[in-house]
């Protein structure tokens, strides 16, 4: 038997930052029936998820410290004009006080504080990031692309990669040396982890400038965890939320049935036009057979979900779906590897650059590595020649492993992008841990490894390994959006544009991809949620006016 439909003024699809921001605003207005549907059965927050590992004893009579590890959003980007900073200002102040007390760097992840650690066939070595000509040159060219002056506006290239390659040729007129190539590719991987792009050749040059950085620095919450944002927003909605988990799967704020949160509600279809709808209503159908109706639906799902195109009935207008399809949605993965022994001497934060195993002269005189202009740019992510001395099973790992940083003296975290991020999520955890530790030994001499990958007798004992799974999560489908080649700034606006159904209902769109200048960020998601909540209030007010004053319609 079909479940009876329930009616609301506003239904919010998705309990990430955008959905919570919309709910928070509607709660402050306080005069509408609101329902938030979240597909995850236990956690709010979308791509904000904090892993908390309690302290505990080991078999070596040590007590390991507690670990806080953000699997998703990692920084509050900027202070000035950032609503997320305002939400967790107290937690940020607490982090800074702790760092001052312990004498630790305020942000060891900051690029200017890092070193580049080199490896390959030689002994590991390291150098200051600021001393790397190629690394700093790439960052300079990326800044030029972001500034979007005439030289970029009139550039013949389509992608950021092609533009940066040409700029290197203009400035230096020669191929890379071995270490310059390693440094450049390390810089590419850094930019890809920031943008979510699989490589710089996938990023549109003419659209790259649309992103706006907020001033004031970047702020991690290494003690409190980024799910503090989720807790604050959820609690201000009236739901009791701790570490992203609301009390109970079904929650009504303060016993008020006008403002509800339902967990584990996977939305399978949003019907926004057609004869089956009641006047002024859209229908939201869930995978468990439940149905809900509302005058306004705020859709906050990721662009990865929107790309499937199967959520809406009828399908989205072609112009909107085309904008969605043009938008990039990258693969990024994070890994936490914990050891049973302290990693003395491991970096607070380092970039990792893999040196070529081939003779430098032979390597760079080949046709594929002539001066890097246009399509002759070296496709290192696809090259295997650098890694011939590695076990075949490890060749996937080196190209995209670019960063390592200490979470504690027992823990290291890593970021992966592109195809390697997908590989990270697909491998058995024990295999991933063995391969990762083997490659790390080529950078950090304090991590010993035997020549035989299968013989782990000389390795520090791996205590545990954890990883993110955003790319294979069916409710997410990736990390964050980026301007893919062919995308334009107005595509964000097109995705954000609302729809009006034949019944007079309204479908609104929020989420980081719908913010033209703050895409890929929590504050972009937050601002989009508030924007659409304000639009919903305006629409509901107008609809109520028409009902009470039909002669004026």
Number of C-alpha atoms within 10 A of each C-alpha: 4 7 10 10 12 12 18 19 19 27 28 29 25 29 28 26 32 34 33 31 28 30 31 22 20 22 20 10 12 12 12 15 18 23 26 22 22 27 22 18 15 14 23 28 29 26 22 22 23 22 19 15 12 10 11 10 10 12 7 8 7 11 11 20 15 13 19 19 25 24 22 22 21 21 18 22 21 18 17 13 12 19 17 22 21 14 16 21 14 10 21 20 13 15 19 18 13 14 14 12 9 9 9 12 13 15 17 16 19 13 14 11 15 20 20 24 24 23 23 21 16 12 11 16 14 15 12 13 20 15 11 16 13 23 21 16 18 22 17 14 19 21 12 17 23 19 15 17 12 8 12 18 14 10 16 12 17 18 23 24 25 22 24 27 20 20 19 20 15 11 9 11 12 12 16 21 14 18 18 17 21 24 30 21 26 24 22 24 29 23 19 24 25 14 26 28 27 27 25 23 21 20 27 23 31 24 24 24 20 18 17 12 12 15 12 12 14 16 22 21 23 18 16 20 24 30 27 22 26 28 24 20 26 27 16 19 25 20 23 19 22 17 21 25 20 21 12 15 16 12 19 18 18 12 11 11 13 16 25 23 26 20 22 17 22 21 22 15 17 24 21 29 23 13 8 12 18 17 13 18 26 31 26 24 20 18 13 12 14 16 19 20 25 24 25 30 32 27 23 30 25 25 25 25 16 20 19 12 15 14 18 15 14 14 15 16 9 9 12 18 18 16 20 24 19 17 25 27 27 26 27 30 26 21 24 23 21 25 19 17 19 16 19 11 10 21 18 20 23 23 23 27 28 27 21 20 18 17 9 14 10 8 18 18 12 9 10 16 16 16 21 21 18 17 12 14 18 19 13 16 17 9 12 14 13 19 22 13 13 17 12 10 10 17 18 17 20 21 24 28 24 26 23 22 20 20 18 18 18 20 23 22 20 18 23 27 30 20 17 22 26 19 16 25 21 12 11 10 15 12 12 21 20 18 18 19 20 24 21 20 17 22 22 21 14 16 21 17 21 13 10 10 16 11 11 17 11 11 18 18 12 18 14 14 17 16 20 21 24 24 21 14 12 12 20 19 21 26 26 28 23 26 29 24 21 17 23 20 19 14 24 22 16 18 25 22 15 18 18 15 18 17 18 18 26 24 23 22 24 34 31 29 33 29 26 22 17 22 24 24 22 26 26 24 28 25 24 29 33 21 19 28 29 16 16 23 19 12 16 19 11 11 16 12 13 13 11 10 10 9 7 8 8
